[in-house]
Amino acid sequence: MSVLEAARATALDWVSANEARLSAFNRRIWDFAEPAWREYRSAAAYVELLRAEGFEVEAGSGGMPTAFVARWGKAGPTLASFSEYDAVPGQNQAVVPYPQPREGLHPYAAGHTDPHSSLGTAALTGILAARAAMQAHDIPGRLVLFGEPAEKVCGSKPVHAAKGYYDGLDAAVVYHPHLQNTVTAETQFGAYWSAVFTFECLSPESWIDRSLLPIRDVSHAAARAPGAIDALMLMYMTTKTTKEAMFPHAGAWTLNECILAGGDATSDNLAPRFTQIQYSWRASDLRIMQQITQVLENNARSAALATHCRASIRWVTKTRVGLPNMVLTEATWANLQAVGAPSYDQDALGFAREIQRNLGLSPMDEPFAPANLKLTPPEEFEAGLRRFLPSWQQHLSADDYVEFCWHCPTVRLLTARPRLKAPDPNYEYPGWTYNALGGLPAAIDPGMFVAGRTMALTLVDLATTPGLLDAAQAEWRERTGGGIGGKNWVPPLLPQDFVPPVDLRWPEYVTTARGEEWWVPTPLPGGGNGDKL
């Protein structure tokens, strides 16, 4: 048996021996369900585990309290991956086959959707298994696992990139749960930018000329400055009005908003002083992103001018677009084939059938989607993407893994997160069903460990297979026009001194006299919403 064959066998054996504890770790992260920039317990759990495994860990990397960088090895190629662990506000669901929030929390607290709990654990599995193989067989190499918080706002990776954390990487093997078991090819994800617009009414008393008043002490009868709520509403409505004119609806760009702070108004005749609204936009081209930015900034200026406010912009993130690497795609696909597709035991099948029964559907012999149960070749997956994209468009949607692509050859693996088979093509399962399945080990573990094994094998291959890493880097230099600083290379879009927006008013869990709860207090029996209208 060659060193490569022995190392691959060691990596696979390590995963088999550690599945139980890593499954428990994954469920722990799922239970934490901490949203963007507030993943304190999740990040601490990773840091504790990785230090116990012998990694040197920088906690709070890049000025982000819930980020980390874990490093192992002293010589050889530097190979990287990343873990994510943020959940999504409004997606609270217990691990039961019917809609029910986790006990003791507001119904709209956070929960894992994709789920990033298994995304992070799969990468952790791959890195630890590769480390075991490299140790056992004295294979030179450095392994780096990045802890990347706030992926749902594409938050940390552009910061790590801008501050130099990805400098010196030789290759990255990254992962995301998906409907299909495959590897991405030429079509990669697009850009995601996000900014918070703040409106402040700094001097409401100067809104009117008091010398014009016949009675000076008019108190509540005085004309009130419109203030920050009106500014926010004008921003909201002006942006809705101008959205159709921002850019032609080609390339499937999107724009969404979320109110972070609403003014803290009272019933008194006082102008609301402070509001914040976040906008997030995705597009396939950085020039389209800039065009949308210009419209949003103009809208904020006009809204502030009309309401006696000051407008400010605070960037949350700016990502680049993805860059393919077909050498790594082919190598990772070969390893995915060696590992094989996920399979589900009776615990998973029974839970899935119970969901169908509770939805009034006939339970199916095979309740999971066919794509969960097979391997999809990269060329077939690519063709499926291209069916609805114009020929000029090389990117779609958005995800911040793209930041790695500009610093080293990067491959993106996809494996099954369990999705239920639809009774007919037009049927859509409610979102809670996927959230519940994501917390069930019998349902989420199969795809997660297929990913962990595949990533481990690819990392081992990169450290041992003659010519593989060289070929991947040669392709990367060709696509970037010469590597870092090349004619086609795109540098980080955030400045090196960027201050991560961890201080903004992000949704989170809080501790009060009532105990730990979501930032919206846990409702009393009956829902706490008053009378239904």
RODOFI-129160 format. One record per residue (C-alpha): x, y, z; residue in three letters. Coordinates in steps of 0.001 Angstrom, whole numbers. Each point is the difference from the previous one (the first is absolute). Example, Ala and Ser with C-alpha at 12.3 -4.5 7.8 and 13.67 -1.06 7.14 Angstrom:
(r (12300,-4500,7800),"ALA")
(r (1370,3440,-660),"SER")
//
This chain:
(r (0,0,0),"MET")
(r (1384,3415,-978),"SER")
(r (277,2902,2444),"VAL")
(r (-2930,1678,-1747),"LEU")
(r (-2203,-3086,253),"GLU")
(r (944,-523,3637),"ALA")
(r (-640,3657,852),"ALA")
(r (-3411,-68,-1666),"ARG")
(r (-929,-3144,1903),"ALA")
(r (1121,1584,3272),"THR")
(r (-2132,3096,-655),"ALA")
(r (-3099,-2097,-694),"LEU")
(r (596,-2200,3029),"ASP")
(r (368,3103,2172),"TRP")
(r (-3403,1305,-1110),"VAL")
(r (-1655,-3351,738),"SER")
(r (1550,-93,3457),"ALA")
(r (-1082,3566,825),"ASN")
(r (-3458,212,-1559),"GLU")
(r (-1849,-236,3309),"ALA")
(r (1791,2890,1710),"ARG")
(r (-109,2198,-3101),"LEU")
(r (-3706,-715,-433),"SER")
(r (-514,1103,3617),"ALA")
(r (2075,3124,-652),"PHE")
(r (-2123,825,-3040),"ASN")
(r (-3222,-348,1985),"ARG")
(r (1484,2253,2681),"ARG")
(r (628,2754,-2549),"ILE")
(r (-3504,-538,-1420),"TRP")
(r (-1470,431,3489),"ASP")
(r (1938,3218,591),"PHE")
(r (-1641,1492,-3139),"ALA")
(r (1863,3292,343),"GLU")
(r (-490,2613,-2742),"PRO")
(r (2491,2158,-1872),"ALA")
(r (2748,1699,2037),"TRP")
(r (-1429,-1474,3238),"ARG")
(r (1291,-3599,-186),"GLU")
(r (1823,193,3330),"TYR")
(r (-610,-3545,1282),"ARG")
(r (417,-1561,-3437),"SER")
(r (3377,1628,-615),"ALA")
(r (1160,-841,3528),"ALA")
(r (-924,-3662,-558),"ALA")
(r (2129,-128,-3165),"TYR")
(r (2930,1741,1654),"VAL")
(r (-81,-2371,2981),"GLU")
(r (-163,-3108,-2201),"LEU")
(r (2730,1113,-2392),"LEU")
(r (2387,943,2787),"ARG")
(r (-589,-3404,1575),"ALA")
(r (900,-1515,-3386),"GLU")
(r (3365,1770,4),"GLY")
(r (-772,2936,-2295),"PHE")
(r (1307,3487,664),"GLU")
(r (-3138,2133,94),"VAL")
(r (-336,3742,-331),"GLU")
(r (-3392,854,1488),"ALA")
(r (-1667,3262,-1020),"GLY")
(r (1982,228,-3258),"SER")
(r (-355,3116,-2135),"GLY")
(r (-1651,1941,2819),"GLY")
(r (-3022,-2331,-94),"MET")
(r (-776,-1484,3450),"PRO")
(r (-1618,-3149,-1446),"THR")
(r (2617,-721,-2687),"ALA")
(r (3091,-2150,374),"PHE")
(r (2965,-1413,-1913),"VAL")
(r (1291,-3468,943),"ALA")
(r (3396,-1097,-1336),"ARG")
(r (1893,-3299,53),"TRP")
(r (3327,-1010,-1545),"GLY")
(r (3358,1662,-481),"LYS")
(r (1059,-728,-3575),"ALA")
(r (-1396,-897,-3397),"GLY")
(r (-2972,1349,-2005),"PRO")
(r (-2593,2030,1882),"THR")
(r (-3462,-1480,-561),"LEU")
(r (-3134,1629,1347),"ALA")
(r (-3692,-358,604),"SER")
(r (-2577,1868,2060),"PHE")
(r (-2805,-660,2441),"SER")
(r (-3151,2079,257),"GLU")
(r (-2432,-178,2899),"TYR")
(r (-2487,2889,-199),"ASP")
(r (-3752,-551,93),"ALA")
(r (-2854,2056,-1478),"VAL")
(r (-2457,2181,1962),"PRO")
(r (-3617,-1069,-382),"GLY")
(r (795,-3682,-613),"GLN")
(r (-570,-1447,3474),"ASN")
(r (-1012,-3672,-237),"GLN")
(r (332,-2980,2316),"ALA")
(r (1071,-3443,-1201),"VAL")
(r (-3547,-1281,-302),"VAL")
(r (-2021,-986,-3114),"PRO")
(r (-2455,2871,370),"TYR")
(r (323,3793,314),"PRO")
(r (1152,860,3520),"GLN")
(r (2606,2501,1199),"PRO")
(r (2704,-1014,2467),"ARG")
(r (-1377,177,3504),"GLU")
(r (353,3196,2003),"GLY")
(r (832,2270,-2931),"LEU")
(r (-1894,2457,-2120),"HIS")
(r (-1567,-1768,-3017),"PRO")
(r (2117,2161,-2307),"TYR")
(r (3360,-586,1654),"ALA")
(r (2875,-1237,-2132),"ALA")
(r (426,-3475,-1443),"GLY")
(r (2257,-1786,-2466),"HIS")
(r (-1311,-110,-3564),"THR")
(r (2772,-1117,-2394),"ASP")
(r (1169,-1191,2627),"PRO")
(r (3307,1657,803),"HIS")
(r (315,-2261,3021),"SER")
(r (726,-2963,-2300),"SER")
(r (1993,2147,-2438),"LEU")
(r (2423,876,2758),"GLY")
(r (175,-3502,1443),"THR")
(r (692,-1541,-3417),"ALA")
(r (2973,2316,-534),"ALA")
(r (1211,-689,3527),"LEU")
(r (-246,-3730,-743),"THR")
(r (1974,336,-3225),"GLY")
(r (2780,2043,1602),"ILE")
(r (359,-2283,3038),"LEU")
(r (-30,-3161,-2124),"ALA")
(r (2627,1434,-2361),"ALA")
(r (2120,995,2998),"ARG")
(r (-236,-3583,1369),"ALA")
(r (1190,-1401,-3336),"ALA")
(r (2827,2525,-343),"MET")
(r (1174,-696,3545),"GLN")
(r (-161,-3761,-352),"ALA")
(r (1944,-70,-3265),"HIS")
(r (2391,2911,602),"ASP")
(r (-1413,2033,-2909),"ILE")
(r (1196,3637,-108),"PRO")
(r (-2716,2631,-59),"GLY")
(r (-1768,2725,1881),"ARG")
(r (-3744,-75,639),"LEU")
(r (-2057,3096,753),"VAL")
(r (-3649,49,1068),"LEU")
(r (-1620,3424,-10),"PHE")
(r (-2967,666,2263),"GLY")
(r (-2231,2237,-2103),"GLU")
(r (-2934,1661,1797),"PRO")
(r (-2883,1954,-1515),"ALA")
(r (-105,-1803,-3346),"GLU")
(r (-3672,902,-359),"LYS")
(r (1168,3571,-499),"VAL")
(r (3219,-1188,-1716),"CYS")
(r (1756,1654,2867),"GLY")
(r (3330,-1447,1054),"SER")
(r (1778,-1308,-3091),"LYS")
(r (396,3412,-1695),"PRO")
(r (1423,1245,3309),"VAL")
(r (2463,-2878,314),"HIS")
(r (988,522,-3633),"ALA")
(r (521,3751,373),"ALA")
(r (2118,-447,3122),"LYS")
(r (2331,-2517,-1641),"GLY")
(r (-1128,-3239,1632),"TYR")
(r (-274,-1789,-3354),"TYR")
(r (3452,1070,-1157),"ASP")
(r (2305,-2955,-497),"GLY")
(r (-2684,-2663,-439),"LEU")
(r (839,-2629,-2618),"ASP")
(r (-3505,-1470,-465),"ALA")
(r (-3412,-63,1663),"ALA")
(r (-2613,-2754,120),"VAL")
(r (-3374,1392,1070),"VAL")
(r (-3510,-1350,426),"TYR")
(r (-3704,777,113),"HIS")
(r (-3040,-2220,618),"PRO")
(r (-2237,-239,-3063),"HIS")
(r (-2737,-1991,-1698),"LEU")
(r (2570,-1825,-2128),"GLN")
(r (3262,-1848,565),"ASN")
(r (2418,1636,-2422),"THR")
(r (2836,2488,-502),"VAL")
(r (-393,3450,-1532),"THR")
(r (1694,598,-3346),"ALA")
(r (253,3068,-2266),"GLU")
(r (-3086,1830,1313),"THR")
(r (758,1411,3428),"GLN")
(r (-1848,2276,2382),"PHE")
(r (-244,3756,-395),"GLY")
(r (519,3056,2175),"ALA")
(r (-1807,1035,3176),"TYR")
(r (213,3512,1406),"TRP")
(r (-1778,1302,3055),"SER")
(r (-136,3333,1775),"ALA")
(r (-1906,1580,2863),"VAL")
(r (-1406,3489,-567),"PHE")
(r (-404,2043,3176),"THR")
(r (-2244,3044,323),"PHE")
(r (463,2429,2894),"GLU")
(r (-2060,3052,835),"CYS")
(r (2764,2036,1614),"LEU")
(r (-1789,3293,656),"SER")
(r (-3789,-395,-109),"PRO")
(r (-393,3406,1696),"GLU")
(r (1358,1729,-3119),"SER")
(r (-2670,-1465,-2316),"TRP")
(r (-2127,3181,126),"ILE")
(r (750,3689,488),"ASP")
(r (-1374,629,3490),"ARG")
(r (-43,3769,-621),"SER")
(r (-3029,-589,-2221),"LEU")
(r (-2070,-1407,2883),"LEU")
(r (-2550,2400,1572),"PRO")
(r (372,-1866,3274),"ILE")
(r (3470,-1198,848),"ARG")
(r (-858,-2733,2531),"ASP")
(r (-2211,-2231,-2150),"VAL")
(r (1426,-3304,1229),"SER")
(r (-1902,-2889,-1644),"HIS")
(r (-1722,2332,-2456),"ALA")
(r (3290,871,-1687),"ALA")
(r (801,-1438,-3388),"ALA")
(r (2184,-3039,557),"ARG")
(r (2988,-883,-2152),"ALA")
(r (-854,-3078,-2077),"PRO")
(r (2979,-1806,1496),"GLY")
(r (1654,-3347,-454),"ALA")
(r (-3055,-2237,-421),"ILE")
(r (-1220,2121,-2890),"ASP")
(r (3498,-96,-1490),"ALA")
(r (66,-3783,229),"LEU")
(r (-3457,-289,-1546),"MET")
(r (945,2338,-2829),"LEU")
(r (3149,-2054,-572),"MET")
(r (-2079,-3154,-52),"TYR")
(r (-2623,1338,-2391),"MET")
(r (2427,1878,-2257),"THR")
(r (2062,-3143,-383),"THR")
(r (-3109,-2025,-807),"LYS")
(r (-897,2638,-2594),"THR")
(r (3443,121,-1591),"THR")
(r (695,-3744,183),"LYS")
(r (-1364,-607,-3490),"GLU")
(r (2356,2657,-1357),"ALA")
(r (3177,-1062,1776),"MET")
(r (1027,-2461,-2688),"PHE")
(r (-1806,-2081,-2641),"PRO")
(r (-1296,-3261,1411),"HIS")
(r (2648,-2080,-1715),"ALA")
(r (2332,-2216,1942),"GLY")
(r (-2535,-536,2790),"ALA")
(r (1319,2653,2393),"TRP")
(r (-1860,456,3278),"THR")
(r (-380,2667,2695),"LEU")
(r (-1401,-535,3484),"ASN")
(r (-380,2118,3095),"GLU")
(r (-306,-427,3773),"CYS")
(r (-742,2611,2660),"ILE")
(r (2580,-196,2795),"LEU")
(r (-1114,2937,2153),"ALA")
(r (-3407,1609,-133),"GLY")
(r (327,3331,1784),"GLY")
(r (-1066,-737,3584),"ASP")
(r (-2881,2452,-353),"ALA")
(r (-2285,933,2873),"THR")
(r (-3489,1457,70),"SER")
(r (1543,3370,737),"ASP")
(r (391,2600,-2710),"ASN")
(r (3700,-731,-391),"LEU")
(r (1679,-650,-3307),"ALA")
(r (1429,-3539,-200),"PRO")
(r (3736,505,44),"ARG")
(r (1522,-3250,-1343),"PHE")
(r (-868,-2764,-2462),"THR")
(r (1955,-2576,-2024),"GLN")
(r (-901,-2031,-3047),"ILE")
(r (2202,-2680,-1551),"GLN")
(r (74,-679,-3742),"TYR")
(r (1566,-3093,-1529),"SER")
(r (398,-517,-3730),"TRP")
(r (1287,-2806,-2221),"ARG")
(r (1081,58,-3610),"ALA")
(r (2192,-1841,-2446),"SER")
(r (2332,2917,-735),"ASP")
(r (1784,2540,2205),"LEU")
(r (-982,2829,-2347),"ARG")
(r (-3672,-790,553),"ILE")
(r (648,33,3741),"MET")
(r (1484,3482,-252),"GLN")
(r (-2952,1280,-2032),"GLN")
(r (-2424,-1164,2702),"ILE")
(r (2197,1611,2645),"THR")
(r (-215,3384,-1711),"GLN")
(r (-3802,-85,-49),"VAL")
(r (-201,-994,3674),"LEU")
(r (2374,2777,1062),"GLU")
(r (-1989,2584,-1969),"ASN")
(r (-3227,-1224,1573),"ASN")
(r (1460,337,3488),"ALA")
(r (1168,3559,-679),"ARG")
(r (-3410,1060,-1287),"SER")
(r (-1850,-1643,2886),"ALA")
(r (2211,1758,2532),"ALA")
(r (-361,3370,-1719),"LEU")
(r (-3790,-210,69),"ALA")
(r (-229,-933,3679),"THR")
(r (2554,2221,1725),"HIS")
(r (2352,-2917,598),"CYS")
(r (3562,-1012,-653),"ARG")
(r (628,-3174,-2014),"ALA")
(r (3002,-2299,418),"SER")
(r (1066,-3281,-1564),"ILE")
(r (1757,-2818,1876),"ARG")
(r (1216,-2834,-2153),"TRP")
(r (-717,-3502,1253),"VAL")
(r (1737,-1870,-2793),"THR")
(r (1165,6,-3602),"LYS")
(r (841,-3297,-1668),"THR")
(r (1551,-738,-3347),"ARG")
(r (-1259,-2705,-2384),"VAL")
(r (1015,-3653,-216),"GLY")
(r (2915,-1354,-2034),"LEU")
(r (-114,-3645,-1148),"PRO")
(r (2834,-2491,149),"ASN")
(r (-738,-3042,-2127),"MET")
(r (3113,-1894,1118),"VAL")
(r (-1359,-13,3544),"LEU")
(r (-3550,-627,-1196),"THR")
(r (1106,-3198,-1728),"GLU")
(r (2134,-1165,2933),"ALA")
(r (-2787,610,2515),"THR")
(r (-2582,-1669,-2243),"TRP")
(r (2199,-3103,-179),"ALA")
(r (75,-94,3791),"ASN")
(r (-3739,535,288),"LEU")
(r (-461,-2999,-2274),"GLN")
(r (2358,-2027,2183),"ALA")
(r (-2021,862,3114),"VAL")
(r (-3438,-473,-1578),"GLY")
(r (-3424,1578,488),"ALA")
(r (-1730,292,3401),"PRO")
(r (-2511,-2584,1162),"SER")
(r (-2641,340,2708),"TYR")
(r (-986,-2455,2726),"ASP")
(r (-3432,-734,1400),"GLN")
(r (207,2788,2599),"ASP")
(r (381,2582,-2761),"ALA")
(r (-2559,-1638,-2270),"LEU")
(r (-2546,-312,2788),"GLY")
(r (399,3645,1029),"PHE")
(r (-383,1124,-3609),"ALA")
(r (-3138,-2085,-467),"ARG")
(r (-1463,1404,3204),"GLU")
(r (510,3521,-1379),"ILE")
(r (-1862,-1001,-3149),"GLN")
(r (-2798,-1543,2040),"ARG")
(r (-350,3132,2154),"ASN")
(r (-243,2108,-3168),"LEU")
(r (-2911,-2122,-1241),"GLY")
(r (2139,-1810,-2573),"LEU")
(r (273,-3714,-554),"SER")
(r (3304,-1199,1513),"PRO")
(r (2376,-1176,-2713),"MET")
(r (2121,-3133,-70),"ASP")
(r (2913,2274,-950),"GLU")
(r (-822,3432,1493),"PRO")
(r (3256,1752,-931),"PHE")
(r (612,1782,-3290),"ALA")
(r (1701,-2159,-2644),"PRO")
(r (2854,2512,-311),"ALA")
(r (891,-629,3663),"ASN")
(r (635,-3663,-732),"LEU")
(r (2303,106,-3029),"LYS")
(r (3152,1683,-1218),"LEU")
(r (-431,2726,-2616),"THR")
(r (2999,456,-2325),"PRO")
(r (1330,3582,-52),"PRO")
(r (-765,351,-3708),"GLU")
(r (-3636,-990,601),"GLU")
(r (-266,2442,2895),"PHE")
(r (1580,2714,-2139),"GLU")
(r (-2454,-655,-2834),"ALA")
(r (-2882,314,2442),"GLY")
(r (1224,3420,1090),"LEU")
(r (588,1184,-3547),"ARG")
(r (-3554,-864,-1093),"ARG")
(r (-1385,3190,1523),"PHE")
(r (3031,2297,-295),"LEU")
(r (795,2239,-2971),"PRO")
(r (3181,-935,-1832),"SER")
(r (1871,3081,1228),"TRP")
(r (-683,-689,3680),"GLN")
(r (2673,-2025,1801),"GLN")
(r (-1190,530,3568),"HIS")
(r (-3279,-338,1858),"LEU")
(r (-1364,554,3501),"SER")
(r (2670,880,2571),"ALA")
(r (2165,-1606,2666),"ASP")
(r (3150,1246,1653),"ASP")
(r (2107,-3128,-639),"TYR")
(r (901,1948,-3150),"VAL")
(r (2514,1995,2037),"GLU")
(r (2318,-3015,208),"PHE")
(r (-3,-394,-3782),"CYS")
(r (2149,3110,-520),"TRP")
(r (2715,-1098,2424),"HIS")
(r (492,-3653,-962),"CYS")
(r (-1547,-2780,-2111),"PRO")
(r (-3364,-793,1613),"THR")
(r (-2513,-2791,-495),"VAL")
(r (-3570,-93,1302),"ARG")
(r (-1527,-3340,931),"LEU")
(r (-3765,-511,393),"LEU")
(r (-1662,-2937,1754),"THR")
(r (-3557,-775,969),"ALA")
(r (-1863,1754,2719),"ARG")
(r (-3196,-2047,240),"PRO")
(r (-2883,1291,-2073),"ARG")
(r (-3361,-1702,-251),"LEU")
(r (-1343,-1378,-3251),"LYS")
(r (-2919,2095,-1267),"ALA")
(r (-3282,-1826,-728),"PRO")
(r (-257,2061,-3190),"ASP")
(r (2260,2533,-1763),"PRO")
(r (-1952,2998,1314),"ASN")
(r (21,-984,3664),"TYR")
(r (2279,1958,2340),"GLU")
(r (731,-1292,3483),"TYR")
(r (-94,2639,2764),"PRO")
(r (3376,1212,1175),"GLY")
(r (-337,-1429,3502),"TRP")
(r (268,-3533,-1436),"THR")
(r (3579,576,-1194),"TYR")
(r (978,1729,3229),"ASN")
(r (-1263,-2962,2024),"ALA")
(r (1832,-2501,-2210),"LEU")
(r (3200,2029,371),"GLY")
(r (-24,-640,3746),"GLY")
(r (-637,-3758,-275),"LEU")
(r (3324,-1900,-10),"PRO")
(r (-1427,-2917,-1976),"ALA")
(r (-1015,2420,-2770),"ALA")
(r (2862,2489,-79),"ILE")
(r (2990,-2209,838),"ASP")
(r (84,-2048,-3241),"PRO")
(r (622,2989,-2279),"GLY")
(r (2221,1684,2573),"MET")
(r (2365,-2967,289),"PHE")
(r (45,-589,-3754),"VAL")
(r (1273,3578,-171),"ALA")
(r (2512,-464,2830),"GLY")
(r (1456,-3116,-1589),"ARG")
(r (182,1574,-3457),"THR")
(r (1697,3130,1335),"MET")
(r (2512,-2048,1984),"ALA")
(r (944,-2055,-3068),"LEU")
(r (407,3128,-2131),"THR")
(r (2212,1660,2606),"LEU")
(r (2141,-3140,253),"VAL")
(r (246,-162,-3795),"ASP")
(r (1153,3625,-170),"LEU")
(r (2747,-750,2509),"ALA")
(r (1188,-3245,-1610),"THR")
(r (-974,-398,-3682),"THR")
(r (2862,1116,-2240),"PRO")
(r (-992,2892,-2242),"GLY")
(r (-3579,479,1272),"LEU")
(r (609,3179,1982),"LEU")
(r (2339,1347,-2693),"ASP")
(r (-2683,-528,-2671),"ALA")
(r (-2675,1676,2127),"ALA")
(r (2247,2998,622),"GLN")
(r (956,251,-3667),"ALA")
(r (-3691,195,-942),"GLU")
(r (-579,2594,2736),"TRP")
(r (2864,2169,-1265),"ARG")
(r (-1370,-229,-3530),"GLU")
(r (-3506,1049,1073),"ARG")
(r (1291,2900,2113),"THR")
(r (2443,1147,-2654),"GLY")
(r (3051,-712,2108),"GLY")
(r (-1198,-655,3532),"GLY")
(r (-32,2668,2712),"ILE")
(r (193,3358,-1760),"GLY")
(r (-530,-1579,-3435),"GLY")
(r (-1846,1759,-2802),"LYS")
(r (-3288,-1827,745),"ASN")
(r (436,-171,3764),"TRP")
(r (-2553,1817,2159),"VAL")
(r (1303,1248,3370),"PRO")
(r (-2131,21,3162),"PRO")
(r (-2769,2584,-197),"LEU")
(r (188,1027,3654),"LEU")
(r (2940,2074,1301),"PRO")
(r (2605,-1658,2210),"GLN")
(r (-1034,2187,2953),"ASP")
(r (-3699,-884,-388),"PHE")
(r (-1820,-118,3339),"VAL")
(r (-2314,-3040,75),"PRO")
(r (-3597,1039,747),"PRO")
(r (-283,-2117,3127),"VAL")
(r (-1273,2980,2000),"ASP")
(r (-3215,413,-1994),"LEU")
(r (-3394,-1002,1329),"ARG")
(r (-65,-3590,-1290),"TRP")
(r (-2648,-2423,1281),"PRO")
(r (1301,-2083,2891),"GLU")
(r (-748,-1916,3172),"TYR")
(r (2,2028,3214),"VAL")
(r (47,-720,3703),"THR")
(r (-2638,1792,2088),"THR")
(r (-1654,-502,3380),"ALA")
(r (-2162,-2551,-1821),"ARG")
(r (3032,-2032,-1055),"GLY")
(r (1509,-461,-3445),"GLU")
(r (-2323,776,-2867),"GLU")
(r (-174,1468,-3489),"TRP")
(r (301,3778,-196),"TRP")
(r (-3767,83,-593),"VAL")
(r (-1365,-1203,3364),"PRO")
(r (-1482,-3469,196),"THR")
(r (-3789,433,-338),"PRO")
(r (-2515,-929,2645),"LEU")
(r (-2340,-2944,-655),"PRO")
(r (-2179,746,-2957),"GLY")
(r (2806,1457,-2079),"GLY")
(r (292,3462,1546),"GLY")
(r (-1311,1594,-3184),"ASN")
(r (-3378,1217,1227),"GLY")
(r (-3198,-577,-1918),"ASP")
(r (146,-1411,-3493),"LYS")
(r (-1343,2409,-2603),"LEU")
//
